[in-house]
Amino acid sequence: MRDIQSIYDIDFASLYRTHASLTLRQNKKQSDWDARAPRTRENGGSCLNSNYIHDFVARMDLTAATTLLDVGCGGGAISLTVAPKLQHVYSLDFSPKMLDVVTERAQQLNIHNNTNILRAWEDSWDDIPECDICVSSRSSMVADLEPALAKLNAKAKKAVYMTMTVDKDFIQRDILAAIGRDGIGFPTYIYAVNLLYQQGYQVSVDFLNTEPLINPMPVDDEKSFIDSVIWSIGNLNEHELERLKYYYQKNKDHLISGSNKNRTWAFLAWNPSQKR
């Protein structure tokens, strides 16, 4: 009789690290998001009023909560949306230019109970205050997921709300096929669900079917199209670039963006103080 492997025997943390290391897309650096900040600023209030933000906030339970930490906050759409309902919110990001956008938006919205924190997932969080709620909205594409989840659990008293990708890619599959990148994609939400399950957390999973990532890069010409693809999957070699140019010339009459028009996000929620 063969041994039956339990889910507890599977090292999902190691599997995630291996998967993440095999993806062809490099993680965005601070300078990448700093360069992205002007586009986020231009988007203004439409970002805070997007269907995605509305659907995310609608799934949060703010009952008896007074504080919130928004990790990887970008332009602060989540933290600033809920700030009027809480005593204090903290907007954490590793891009100083993105945090400048948060400051500007807070001033425009007459919000005075927000504190910006310049920090990365990999940095020490020892001096970051514990909050009732921690949020990670589309911000957990990290090299090592297990310590990232541990940091959220350590800083959240009542609840963690997190969205992660369901699809393995951020751009249209025919584009990936055209340049020969239709292979290993990003690690998806299922790693977080399995890791948290192994640790005894009761995670609920819902799905948000909304618009693509905030501020998709416009496709006005060949260069802007190529830039949008590089933003999504990283640098291209010469052969891939030539194939992408061919794809653009063949399809340019109906191209909108390199990004998918619509995306599905997994919405994970759990109470870090409760275990099975």
C-alpha positions as CSV (number, residue, x, y, z in Angstrom):
1,M,0.0,0.0,0.0
2,R,1.4,3.4,-1.0
3,D,1.8,6.2,1.5
4,I,-0.8,8.9,1.1
5,Q,0.6,12.4,1.1
6,S,-1.3,14.9,3.2
7,I,-1.6,18.5,2.3
8,Y,0.4,19.2,5.4
9,D,3.3,17.3,3.8
10,I,3.5,19.7,0.9
11,D,6.0,22.6,1.3
12,F,3.9,25.3,-0.4
13,A,6.4,28.0,0.8
14,S,9.2,26.4,-1.1
15,L,7.0,25.7,-4.1
16,Y,6.0,29.4,-4.2
17,R,9.7,30.5,-4.1
18,T,10.6,28.2,-6.9
19,H,7.6,29.2,-9.0
20,A,8.3,32.9,-8.4
21,S,12.0,32.5,-9.4
22,L,11.0,30.8,-12.7
23,T,8.7,33.5,-13.9
24,L,10.2,35.6,-16.6
25,R,8.9,38.9,-15.2
26,Q,11.2,40.8,-12.9
27,N,9.7,42.3,-9.8
28,K,9.2,46.0,-10.0
29,K,11.8,48.2,-8.4
30,Q,11.2,51.3,-6.4
31,S,12.4,53.4,-9.4
32,D,9.7,51.7,-11.6
33,W,6.9,52.7,-9.3
34,D,8.4,56.2,-8.9
35,A,8.3,56.5,-12.6
36,R,4.6,55.3,-12.6
37,A,3.5,57.9,-10.0
38,P,2.8,60.7,-12.5
39,R,0.3,58.5,-14.3
40,T,-1.3,57.6,-11.0
41,R,-1.5,61.3,-10.2
42,E,-3.2,62.1,-13.5
43,N,-5.8,59.5,-12.9
44,G,-7.0,61.5,-9.9
45,G,-10.4,60.7,-8.4
46,S,-11.3,58.1,-11.0
47,C,-8.9,55.8,-9.3
48,L,-10.6,56.1,-5.9
49,N,-14.1,55.7,-7.5
50,S,-13.2,52.6,-9.6
51,N,-15.4,49.5,-9.5
52,Y,-12.4,47.6,-8.1
53,I,-12.0,49.9,-5.1
54,H,-15.8,49.9,-4.5
55,D,-16.0,46.1,-4.6
56,F,-12.9,45.7,-2.3
57,V,-14.2,48.1,0.3
58,A,-17.7,46.7,0.2
59,R,-16.3,43.3,1.3
60,M,-14.5,44.7,4.3
61,D,-16.0,44.6,7.8
62,L,-15.0,47.8,9.6
63,T,-17.2,47.1,12.7
64,A,-15.3,48.1,15.9
65,A,-12.2,48.8,13.8
66,T,-10.4,52.1,14.4
67,T,-7.1,51.7,12.5
68,L,-5.9,50.3,9.2
69,L,-2.6,49.5,7.5
70,D,-2.6,49.5,3.7
71,V,0.4,47.6,2.5
72,G,1.7,48.4,-1.0
73,C,-0.8,51.3,-1.1
74,G,0.3,52.9,-4.4
75,G,-1.7,56.1,-4.6
76,G,-3.7,55.3,-1.4
77,A,-7.0,54.4,-3.0
78,I,-8.0,51.9,-0.3
79,S,-6.6,53.8,2.8
80,L,-8.0,57.1,1.7
81,T,-11.4,55.7,0.8
82,V,-11.9,54.2,4.3
83,A,-10.1,57.0,6.3
84,P,-13.3,59.0,7.0
85,K,-14.7,55.8,8.8
86,L,-11.7,55.2,11.0
87,Q,-9.6,57.0,13.6
88,H,-6.3,56.6,11.7
89,V,-5.0,54.9,8.6
90,Y,-1.4,54.1,7.6
91,S,-0.4,54.0,3.9
92,L,2.7,51.9,3.4
93,D,4.7,51.7,0.1
94,F,8.3,51.5,-0.9
95,S,7.9,54.2,-3.6
96,P,8.4,57.7,-2.2
97,K,6.8,59.2,-5.3
98,M,3.7,57.1,-4.8
99,L,3.5,58.3,-1.2
100,D,3.7,61.9,-2.5
101,V,0.6,61.1,-4.5
102,V,-1.1,59.8,-1.3
103,T,-0.2,63.0,0.5
104,E,-1.6,65.2,-2.3
105,R,-4.8,63.2,-2.5
106,A,-5.3,63.3,1.2
107,Q,-4.9,67.1,1.1
108,Q,-7.4,67.4,-1.8
109,L,-9.9,65.2,0.1
110,N,-9.3,67.1,3.4
111,I,-8.2,63.9,5.1
112,H,-5.9,64.5,8.1
113,N,-5.8,61.0,9.8
114,N,-3.4,59.3,7.4
115,T,0.3,58.6,8.0
116,N,2.6,57.5,5.2
117,I,5.2,54.8,5.8
118,L,8.1,54.3,3.4
119,R,8.8,50.6,3.7
120,A,9.1,47.5,1.5
121,W,7.9,44.0,2.2
122,E,11.5,42.8,2.8
123,D,12.3,45.6,5.3
124,S,11.9,45.3,9.1
125,W,8.4,46.1,10.3
126,D,9.3,46.2,13.9
127,D,8.4,49.9,14.4
128,I,5.1,49.7,12.4
129,P,2.1,49.9,14.6
130,E,-0.4,47.1,15.0
131,C,-3.7,47.9,13.4
132,D,-7.2,46.4,13.6
133,I,-7.1,45.7,9.8
134,C,-4.3,45.1,7.4
135,V,-4.9,45.4,3.6
136,S,-2.8,44.1,0.7
137,S,-4.5,45.1,-2.5
138,R,-2.8,43.6,-5.6
139,S,0.5,44.3,-3.9
140,S,1.9,40.8,-2.9
141,M,3.9,39.8,-5.9
142,V,6.9,39.0,-3.8
143,A,9.8,36.6,-4.1
144,D,8.9,34.8,-0.8
145,L,5.2,34.8,0.2
146,E,5.4,33.1,3.6
147,P,7.2,35.9,5.5
148,A,4.9,38.5,3.8
149,L,1.9,36.7,5.1
150,A,3.5,36.5,8.5
151,K,4.0,40.2,8.6
152,L,0.4,40.9,7.8
153,N,-0.7,38.5,10.5
154,A,1.7,40.1,13.0
155,K,0.3,43.6,12.4
156,A,-3.5,42.8,12.1
157,K,-5.6,42.5,15.2
158,K,-9.0,41.8,13.7
159,A,-8.8,41.1,9.9
160,V,-6.6,40.8,6.9
161,Y,-8.0,41.6,3.4
162,M,-5.9,40.7,0.4
163,T,-6.4,40.5,-3.3
164,M,-4.2,38.3,-5.5
165,T,-4.1,37.3,-9.1
166,V,-6.2,34.4,-10.3
167,D,-4.8,34.3,-13.8
168,K,-1.1,33.5,-14.3
169,D,-0.5,36.4,-16.6
170,F,-1.3,40.1,-16.7
171,I,-1.4,40.5,-20.5
172,Q,-3.3,38.9,-23.3
173,R,-2.4,35.3,-24.0
174,D,-2.1,35.8,-27.7
175,I,0.6,38.4,-27.2
176,L,2.5,36.1,-25.0
177,A,2.2,33.3,-27.6
178,A,3.4,35.7,-30.3
179,I,6.7,36.3,-28.5
180,G,7.1,32.8,-27.1
181,R,6.4,33.7,-23.5
182,D,3.3,31.5,-23.1
183,G,4.9,29.4,-20.4
184,I,5.3,29.7,-16.7
185,G,3.3,32.6,-15.3
186,F,2.9,34.2,-12.0
187,P,2.2,32.3,-8.7
188,T,-1.5,32.8,-8.0
189,Y,-3.7,33.2,-4.9
190,I,-3.9,29.4,-4.3
191,Y,-0.4,29.4,-2.7
192,A,-1.6,31.9,0.0
193,V,-4.8,29.9,0.6
194,N,-2.8,26.7,1.1
195,L,-0.1,28.3,3.3
196,L,-2.7,29.9,5.5
197,Y,-4.7,26.7,5.7
198,Q,-1.6,24.7,6.8
199,Q,-1.1,27.3,9.5
200,G,-4.6,26.9,10.8
201,Y,-6.3,30.1,9.5
202,Q,-9.8,30.0,8.3
203,V,-9.6,31.9,5.0
204,S,-12.7,32.9,3.0
205,V,-12.3,33.4,-0.7
206,D,-14.3,35.6,-3.0
207,F,-13.7,37.0,-6.5
208,L,-13.7,40.5,-7.9
209,N,-14.4,40.7,-11.6
210,T,-13.4,44.2,-12.5
211,E,-11.5,46.4,-14.8
212,P,-7.7,45.8,-15.5
213,L,-4.9,47.2,-13.4
214,I,-5.2,50.9,-12.6
215,N,-3.6,53.2,-15.2
216,P,-3.1,50.8,-18.1
217,M,-0.6,52.3,-20.4
218,P,-2.2,53.8,-23.6
219,V,-1.4,52.3,-27.0
220,D,-1.0,55.2,-29.3
221,D,1.8,53.8,-31.4
222,E,4.2,50.9,-31.6
223,K,6.5,52.3,-28.9
224,S,3.7,52.7,-26.4
225,F,2.5,49.2,-27.1
226,I,5.9,47.8,-26.6
227,D,6.3,49.8,-23.4
228,S,3.0,48.4,-22.0
229,V,4.2,44.8,-22.6
230,I,7.6,45.4,-21.1
231,W,5.9,47.0,-18.0
232,S,3.8,43.8,-17.6
233,I,6.4,41.1,-18.2
234,G,9.9,42.7,-18.1
235,N,12.6,43.3,-20.6
236,L,12.5,41.5,-24.0
237,N,15.4,40.1,-25.9
238,E,16.0,41.1,-29.5
239,H,14.1,38.1,-30.9
240,E,11.1,38.7,-28.7
241,L,11.1,42.4,-29.6
242,E,11.1,41.7,-33.3
243,R,8.2,39.3,-32.9
244,L,6.3,41.8,-30.8
245,K,6.8,44.5,-33.5
246,Y,5.4,42.0,-36.1
247,Y,2.4,41.3,-33.8
248,Y,1.7,45.1,-33.4
249,Q,1.9,45.8,-37.2
250,K,-0.5,42.9,-37.8
251,N,-3.0,43.8,-35.1
252,K,-2.6,47.6,-34.6
253,D,-6.0,48.5,-35.9
254,H,-7.8,47.0,-33.0
255,L,-5.3,47.1,-30.2
256,I,-6.3,48.9,-27.0
257,S,-3.6,47.9,-24.5
258,G,-1.2,45.1,-23.8
259,S,-3.1,44.4,-20.6
260,N,-6.2,42.2,-20.4
261,K,-9.4,44.3,-20.7
262,N,-10.9,42.6,-17.6
263,R,-9.3,40.7,-14.8
264,T,-10.5,38.5,-12.0
265,W,-8.9,39.0,-8.5
266,A,-9.2,36.6,-5.6
267,F,-10.3,38.4,-2.5
268,L,-8.9,36.6,0.6
269,A,-10.1,37.4,4.1
270,W,-9.2,36.0,7.5
271,N,-8.9,36.8,11.2
272,P,-5.3,36.4,12.3
273,S,-6.3,36.0,15.9
274,Q,-8.5,32.9,15.2
275,K,-7.2,29.5,14.2
276,R,-8.8,26.1,13.8
